[in-house]
Amino acid sequence: MASLRDYLKVLPQYIYAQHTASRVIRRLTHSRRRWLAAWLIRRFMRVYAVDLSEAVEPNPGAYPTFNAFFTRALRPGTRPQPTDDSAVASPADGVVSEFGQLLGDRILQAKGQYYSVDTLLANDLYASQQYHRGRFATIYLAPGNYHRVHAPLAGQIHEAVYVPGTLFSVNARTARVVPNLFTRNERVILHCSGAGGPFVVVLIGAMLVGNMELVCCKLRTLIRQRQIARQGFDRPIPFARGAELGRFNMGSTVIVLFPRDTLVWSEALIPGHVIQMGQVLGRLIRR
């Protein structure tokens, strides 16, 4: 449960000019001043003990910007996908914050904190009602993690939705303190389908992460509308399990949703458990 220390640590986030701070950080992290990029990368690696041995480019001095370093690609084979076609893979490296079954329309955020899947999916009730009493998993990406988001199983994207919002941090402390954290924050919703039926991948923005990217469309075109914006696809965009869907430009959170009775969770899954992209979250129920 949240402590007084938690509340005091989170309180300044209500005061910060969150979007202004994120724009300033974006300019710094995208700067092509080599001395600035090198300094930021060195400092970051020192604080977060980043391991570049798995990266396509293991030399920190070769990155032209801090953002190029932060969103670095991994060498092929470093995140193998499951061989079982029914396996649902983790879409990202990180920590399994929570997972389980929705209580009606409610998703567990942290002990004693719940939020509505209807609100998470921008009150698109036709879409969200499919996930009432369904299954969810929440994966937190710390700053030092690999920051690309991948498909948990093979399928296709039908629609991308941008939802404007706040930019609270999404770490465990903030999740304990800020009610409805994931429905307050800026986010991108990918409505997909696969062998088990529909599923959703939600990328949650966070403090200093007012900038995400998608593979399927230009997200900044949607962001400029400054309101809920949708990008449908006349021909759904196919993807393989493990294909890149998007990326964060700082630490954040990914939520995956599945309808009820479509999968069972892996017995190895535990809240707080460190997981890598490609490791098994669960398996589809064969019908």
MOGI-V758738 format. One record per residue. RES is the residue in three letters. SS is DSSP state (a for helix, b for strand, c for the rest). PSI is psi in degrees with one decimal (none if undefined). Layout:
res,ss,psi
RES,SS,PSI
RES,SS,PSI
This chain:
res,ss,psi
MET,c,156.9
ALA,c,142.6
SER,c,171.4
LEU,a,-38.0
ARG,a,-41.5
ASP,a,-47.5
TYR,a,-41.1
LEU,a,-35.8
LYS,a,-34.6
VAL,a,-25.9
LEU,a,-44.9
PRO,a,-22.8
GLN,a,-24.0
TYR,a,-18.7
ILE,c,-32.4
TYR,c,147.5
ALA,c,85.3
GLN,a,-46.6
HIS,a,-37.0
THR,a,-45.4
ALA,a,-40.0
SER,a,-37.1
ARG,a,-39.7
VAL,a,-45.8
ILE,a,-38.1
ARG,a,-42.9
ARG,a,-41.3
LEU,a,-45.3
THR,a,-17.7
HIS,c,0.0
SER,c,138.2
ARG,c,14.1
ARG,c,110.4
ARG,a,-36.3
TRP,a,-38.0
LEU,a,-46.3
ALA,a,-45.3
ALA,a,-40.8
TRP,a,-45.9
LEU,a,-42.7
ILE,a,-44.9
ARG,a,-45.8
ARG,a,-44.0
PHE,a,-44.0
MET,a,-34.1
ARG,a,-41.7
VAL,a,-42.5
TYR,a,5.0
ALA,c,51.3
VAL,c,133.1
ASP,c,115.2
LEU,c,6.6
SER,c,-24.6
GLU,c,-7.1
ALA,b,150.8
VAL,c,-39.3
GLU,c,100.3
PRO,c,-7.3
ASN,c,111.5
PRO,a,-25.7
GLY,a,-7.4
ALA,a,-8.5
TYR,c,128.3
PRO,c,-24.0
THR,c,162.4
PHE,a,-38.8
ASN,a,-37.1
ALA,a,-38.5
PHE,a,-45.3
PHE,a,-38.2
THR,c,26.7
ARG,c,148.6
ALA,c,154.1
LEU,b,155.1
ARG,c,142.1
PRO,c,136.9
GLY,c,-9.4
THR,c,-19.6
ARG,c,74.0
PRO,c,145.6
GLN,c,156.0
PRO,c,151.2
THR,c,-20.6
ASP,c,122.3
ASP,c,-23.3
SER,c,-6.4
ALA,b,138.1
VAL,b,119.1
ALA,b,153.5
SER,c,133.8
PRO,c,-7.2
ALA,c,161.4
ASP,c,142.4
GLY,b,-151.8
VAL,b,133.9
VAL,b,101.7
SER,b,-53.3
GLU,b,158.5
PHE,b,163.7
GLY,b,-148.8
GLN,b,141.0
LEU,c,142.6
LEU,b,89.9
GLY,c,-113.4
ASP,c,6.2
ARG,b,136.4
ILE,b,136.1
LEU,b,123.1
GLN,b,-49.2
ALA,b,169.8
LYS,c,120.0
GLY,c,-2.3
GLN,b,127.0
TYR,b,160.5
TYR,b,166.0
SER,b,133.2
VAL,a,-29.4
ASP,a,-46.1
THR,a,-39.8
LEU,a,-40.8
LEU,c,30.7
ALA,c,34.5
ASN,c,31.8
ASP,c,87.2
LEU,a,-31.0
TYR,a,-40.9
ALA,a,-46.9
SER,a,-30.4
GLN,a,-19.1
GLN,a,-20.9
TYR,a,1.2
HIS,c,129.9
ARG,c,19.1
GLY,c,-157.2
ARG,b,147.3
PHE,b,154.3
ALA,b,137.3
THR,b,123.8
ILE,b,121.9
TYR,b,127.3
LEU,b,114.5
ALA,c,161.4
PRO,c,-34.1
GLY,c,-4.9
ASN,c,165.4
TYR,c,134.7
HIS,c,21.9
ARG,b,148.2
VAL,b,133.2
HIS,b,164.9
ALA,c,131.2
PRO,c,-19.0
LEU,c,166.7
ALA,c,145.9
GLY,b,-147.0
GLN,b,150.0
ILE,b,128.9
HIS,b,-32.5
GLU,b,143.2
ALA,b,134.1
VAL,b,127.5
TYR,b,130.6
VAL,b,113.7
PRO,c,159.2
GLY,c,-164.6
THR,b,178.6
LEU,c,55.9
PHE,c,152.3
SER,c,155.3
VAL,c,23.1
ASN,c,176.4
ALA,a,-38.8
ARG,a,-47.3
THR,a,-37.5
ALA,a,-32.1
ARG,a,-26.6
VAL,a,-43.3
VAL,c,114.2
PRO,c,143.6
ASN,c,39.2
LEU,a,-49.0
PHE,a,-16.7
THR,a,-9.9
ARG,a,-37.8
ASN,b,154.0
GLU,c,143.0
ARG,b,163.3
VAL,b,131.3
ILE,b,126.2
LEU,b,111.7
HIS,b,119.5
CYS,b,171.8
SER,b,152.6
GLY,b,-159.9
ALA,c,-30.2
GLY,c,3.7
GLY,b,-155.7
PRO,b,152.0
PHE,b,163.1
VAL,b,140.1
VAL,b,122.9
VAL,b,124.1
LEU,b,117.8
ILE,b,122.9
GLY,c,165.2
ALA,c,178.0
MET,c,123.7
LEU,c,13.7
VAL,c,48.2
GLY,c,19.1
ASN,c,105.1
MET,b,165.4
GLU,b,148.4
LEU,b,152.9
VAL,c,-32.8
CYS,c,-20.2
CYS,c,169.9
LYS,c,104.2
LEU,a,-34.7
ARG,a,-26.9
THR,a,-38.6
LEU,a,-39.8
ILE,a,-37.7
ARG,c,-18.5
GLN,c,-15.0
ARG,c,30.9
GLN,c,175.3
ILE,c,123.7
ALA,b,137.7
ARG,b,140.7
GLN,b,100.9
GLY,b,164.2
PHE,b,117.9
ASP,b,-38.6
ARG,b,107.7
PRO,b,143.6
ILE,b,114.9
PRO,b,152.4
PHE,b,152.5
ALA,c,159.3
ARG,c,132.3
GLY,c,-6.6
ALA,c,146.2
GLU,b,132.7
LEU,b,-33.0
GLY,b,-171.7
ARG,b,155.3
PHE,b,153.3
ASN,c,14.7
MET,c,179.2
GLY,c,144.4
SER,b,-152.8
THR,b,144.7
VAL,b,135.3
ILE,b,131.4
VAL,b,141.0
LEU,b,140.3
PHE,b,148.2
PRO,c,165.0
ARG,c,150.6
ASP,c,32.1
THR,c,-18.4
LEU,b,162.0
VAL,b,141.6
TRP,b,151.4
SER,c,139.6
GLU,c,-19.4
ALA,c,-8.6
LEU,c,129.6
ILE,c,135.8
PRO,c,133.0
GLY,c,-4.5
HIS,c,131.8
VAL,b,134.9
ILE,b,153.8
GLN,c,152.9
MET,c,131.9
GLY,c,-22.1
GLN,c,152.1
VAL,b,125.6
LEU,b,-40.9
GLY,b,-170.3
ARG,b,141.2
LEU,b,145.1
ILE,c,117.8
ARG,c,136.3
ARG,c,none
